[in-house]
């Protein structure tokens, strides 16, 4: 029996989530009798998503044209001044 293709949202070996980890503790404090780091320097590794799992640059499936009026009418601005006749 053939294995089904993995879901598009399932990450592959090339995809990795973003993560942060402390690299150096700057200040420690005693909280409840236990020493804990209060301030640290952190390194942040951004996420990477491979081309296969990158979402497409197109509208969602539910997006559709409600009513097509035909060819678009170009906008032509009126530059001549006019007076209201009243």
C-alpha positions in Angstrom: 0.0 0.0 0.0 1.4 3.4 -1.0 2.0 6.0 1.7 -0.1 9.1 1.4 1.7 12.4 0.7 2.4 14.4 3.8 0.2 17.4 4.5 1.5 20.7 3.1 1.7 22.1 6.7 3.8 19.2 7.9 7.4 20.6 8.1 10.2 18.7 6.3 13.8 18.3 7.3 14.7 21.6 5.7 12.1 23.7 7.5 12.9 24.9 11.1 10.9 26.9 13.6 12.3 30.1 15.1 13.9 29.8 18.5 15.8 31.8 21.1 18.3 30.7 23.7 20.2 32.5 26.4 23.9 32.8 25.8 25.1 34.7 28.9 23.5 35.5 32.2 23.9 39.2 33.2 22.1 39.2 36.6 21.0 36.5 39.1 18.5 36.9 41.9 17.3 34.7 44.8 13.6 34.0 44.3 12.0 31.7 46.9 15.3 30.5 48.1 16.4 29.5 44.5 18.9 31.4 42.4 17.4 32.3 39.0 18.6 34.4 36.1 16.9 37.8 36.0 18.6 39.2 32.9 20.4 37.4 30.1 21.7 38.0 26.6 19.9 35.9 24.0 20.5 34.7 20.5 17.6 34.4 18.2 17.5 32.1 15.2 14.8 33.1 12.7 12.5 30.5 11.2 13.1 29.0 7.7 10.4 27.7 5.5 11.4 25.8 2.3 9.8 26.6 -1.1 7.5 23.6 -0.8 5.9 24.8 2.4 5.8 28.5 1.6 2.2 29.6 1.1 1.3 30.6 -2.4 0.9 34.3 -3.4 -2.6 34.0 -4.6 -6.0 34.7 -3.1 -7.8 32.2 -1.0 -10.0 29.5 -2.6 -13.2 31.2 -1.4 -12.3 34.5 -3.1 -14.3 34.9 -6.3 -15.7 37.7 -8.5 -19.3 38.6 -7.4 -20.4 40.5 -10.5 -18.3 41.2 -13.5 -19.3 44.6 -15.1 -17.1 44.0 -18.2 -14.2 46.2 -19.3 -13.1 48.7 -16.6 -13.9 52.4 -17.4 -10.8 54.5 -17.2 -10.9 57.5 -14.8 -10.6 60.8 -16.6 -10.2 63.7 -14.3 -11.9 67.0 -15.2 -9.4 69.9 -15.1 -11.6 72.7 -16.4 -13.2 74.9 -13.8 -17.0 75.1 -13.9 -19.8 77.1 -12.3 -23.0 75.8 -10.8 -26.0 77.2 -12.5 -28.8 77.6 -10.1 
